[in-house]
Amino acid sequence: IDHSLLFSESTQSLWMEIARRNLLELAVYFQQSWNISSKVMNRQGMTPLQFAARSGHVEMLPWVCHPEILHHQDYRGQTALDAATINGHDHVVQWMQDYALQLPQ
C-alpha cells in the first residue's frame, strides 16, 4: 500500500508546492517523517517530480523521483522530462537521463 495516497488533498498539494519551491528541508521531513510518496498526483495529474523539473530544481529530484513516475504523463500528455526540456532546464534533463540509465532494464 502506498500510504501517502491516504493523505489529504491539502497535504498532497503541500508536497507539490515543496517540490515547486525547492524546499529541501521540508522534502526530507516529508519523506523521512511522513513517508509521503513521490507517486502522488494533483488534479491535473502532475507529480512532485514534474513540479521540480518544470521549475529547474535539480537538488529536489532525488527526493521526488521514483522509477514508476519517471515517464508519467500528466493530463496534457507531458512528462517531467518534457517540462524540463520546454523550460530550458538542461541540468534537470541531464540528471533525469542519467537516472534513467541507472535503472534496471
VEXFI-429200 format. One record per atom (N, C-alpha, C, O): z, y, x. Coordinates in steps of 0.001 Angstrom, whole numbers, plus 500000, padded with zeros to 6 digits. Atoms other than C-alpha are relative to their C-alpha. Layout:
N
ZYX;...
***
This chain:
105
500000498804500850;500000500000500000;500000501235500878;500752501316501849;500022498707499322;499147503473501218;501001500891499268;500668501492498246;498930499282500682;502431505168500320;499730501486499843;500280502124498945;500278498561500116;501052508645500900;499247500314498720;499261501456498261;500697499759501260;498950508217497781;500985500233498858;500605500703497786;498969499797501009;502233508322495868;500562501419500032;501315501802499137;499531498628499911;502912511893496998;499331500850498941;498225500555498489;500532499104501028;502395514686494527;498739500704500494;498471500764501694;501207499241499650;499175516668494439;500360501210500853;499596501594501738;499565498846499203;501125519633495831;500245499614501452;499876500352502365;499736500465498644;502251517635498850;498692499659500701;498520499966501880;501294500321499416;498737516344499422;499237501282500333;498564501345501362;500647498709499723;497421519929499187;500606500648501236;499895501247502042;499327499460498821;500006520996501748;499489499301501261;499299499952502288;500513500755498868;498759518240504078;498610500510500379;498287500614501563;501333499438499729;495219519626503733;500126501368500681;499389501674501618;499788498652499448;496483523144504489;500521499922501434;500138500731502278;499497500212498641;498367521895507556;498839499713500944;498785500249502051;501170500328499173;495110520435508886;499091501212500153;498594501476501248;500894498837499965;493086523546507999;500525501094500917;499748501756501604;499389498921499215;495535525910509713;500465499557501392;500991500364502159;499638500514498675;496167523665512753;501498500118500277;501906500533501362;498547499939499871;499918523483512184;500501498668500566;500979497803499832;499747501278499336;500553520732514724;501414499475499803;501601498284499557;498615500465500158;504333520603514472;500226499419498610;500920498413498460;499878500533501356;504102520113510720;499208498706499838;499628497811499104;500786501232500062;501398517482511164;500796498829500573;500829497744499993;499172501042499386;503653515499513479;501136499625499048;501419498442498854;498916500258500947;506513515851510995;499504499184498803;500130498192498427;500545500723501158;504373514716508053;499710498545500359;500029497637499592;500360501356499587;503128511690509973;501239499167500323;501356498028499871;498865500779499527;506411510633511536;501123499874498978;501741498814498879;498878500031500930;508932511522508829;499608499533498606;500362498811497953;500419500326501367;506957511135505618;499000498866499962;498738498298498902;501021501042499920;504375508625506814;498826500276499052;498278499361498437;501128499642500852;501703510529504912;498708499614500709;498585499755501925;501240500532499446;498247509140505427;498944501070500157;498968502104499489;501170499145499837;495094510790506645;498928499670498970;497912500360498884;501014500459500949;493234508950503888;500094500674498638;499293500374497753;499909499313501291;494376511214501044;498840500983499864;498289501460500856;501109499080500281;491754513406499387;500430501022498963;501299500765498131;499756498994501024;491799516598497395;499012499795498851;498264498817498836;500864500145501178;489949517155494123;498512500054500332;497695499553499559;501401499955499581;486697517841495990;499625498806500882;498512498725501401;500245501179499184;487022514552497845;500126500238501486;499698499406502286;499838499688498576;487899516240501141;501309499427500533;502319499371499832;498833500542499308;490324514705503616;500543501039500982;499863502023501274;499495499101498963;492581516437506145;499073500057501221;498945501100501861;500953500033498886;490062515339508793;498868500994499762;498463501706500680;501095499071500294;487331517312507050;500455501450500129;499705502296500616;499484498637499863;489521520412506883;500166500377501469;499797501481501870;499807499707498576;490430520176510578;498658500152500710;498487501053501531;501317499948499354;486822519502511620;499251501263499616;498642501910500468;500682498795500494;485432522319509484;500572501257500637;499861502237500857;499328498838499421;487985524693510995;499963500006501524;500374500985502146;500119500049498545;487343523573514584;501276499668500739;501418500020501910;498689500281499398;490857522294515273;500033498617500649;500542497658500068;500069501274499303;490280519549517816;501393499439500289;501564498221500352;498625500455499720;494045519403518560;500588499235498820;501467498393499003;499484500623501214;494673518298514970;499384498621499769;499971497792499074;500751501216500321;492145515455514984;500767498698500223;500680497810499374;499272501265499849;494385512727516451;501012499742498875;501355498593498595;498997500144501059;496863513375513643;499384499747498624;500059499249497723;500620500125501325;494376513331510783;498812499043499974;498244498805498908;501152500893499963;491654510936511928;500445498555499806;501482498136500320;499763501417500253;491551507336510746;498629499338499903;497717499904499300;501328500638500030;488691504850511201;499388499880498604;498171499982498450;500513500186501358;488396504330507440;499420501268499393;498652501192498434;500512498752500589;487653508008506779;499049500747500919;498576501830500573;500859499315499046;485559508878509814;498655500368499383;498124501446499650;501307499760500611;482360508606507773;500098500286498499;499100500221497782;499791499690501415;483866509516504397;499200501243499607;499159502226500346;500735498845500519;481701511858502322;500772500613498842;501257499906497959;499377499319501129;483203514482500053;499011500020498845;497941499418498928;500839500004501198;481729515185496627;498673500724500186;497785500624499340;501287499357499687;478979517281498234;499167499145500944;498045499509501296;500710500904499107;477988514391500474;500187500305501471;499464499763502306;499769499633498601;479369515927503686;501136499184500609;502148498905499967;498951500658499224;481349514083506326;500711501058500848;500297502216500892;499306499089499083;483814515640508754;499078500396501147;499099501541501597;500956499696498937;481136515406511431;498982501037499532;498627501946500284;500902498994500572;478747517314509151;500660501374499991;500045502371500367;499278498725500100;481386520004508609;500142500654501373;499954501863501515;499863499456498636;481996520402512344;498655500491500530;498577501546501159;501339499637499523;478273520499513098;499513501286499347;499033502191500028;500447498829500757;477462523033510373;500706501267500465;500112502344500499;499208498844499589;480230525315511604;499974500245501508;500705501101502006;500177499750498575;479204525077515259;501167499605500884;501353500189501952;498837500429499225;482323523275516500;499629498784500860;500009497651500566;500508501068499140;480695521264519281;501116499162500621;500946497959500815;498876500734499411;484066520310520803;500559498980499004;501003497904499405;499547500935501040;485059518680517495;498974498873499851;499338497702499748;501063501005500097;481701516910517239;500138499004501147;500062497795500929;499867500876498833;482175515538520774;501219499093499863;501137497901500159;498783500807500167;485737514373520028;499748498881499004;500128497737499250;500241501000501037;484614512567516884;499010498935500476;499172497758500151;500942500979499462;481678510910518648;500694499076501006;500466497866501001;499233500810499046;483977509745521461;500942499050499269;501063497885499649;499091500814500803;486493508464518888;499241498817499379;499711497680499418;500803501049500638;483763506512517063;499579498941501007;499530497758500671;500412500954498967;482626504905520331;501128499063500401;500869497954500867;498846500806499620;486153503588520941;500371498975498926;501175498079499183;499659500905501088;486298501779517594;499339498639500206;498234498557500741;500621501323499901;485690498036517476;498735499934499158;498688500471498051;501277500110500726;482158497223516417;499976498826499077;498976498596498397;
***
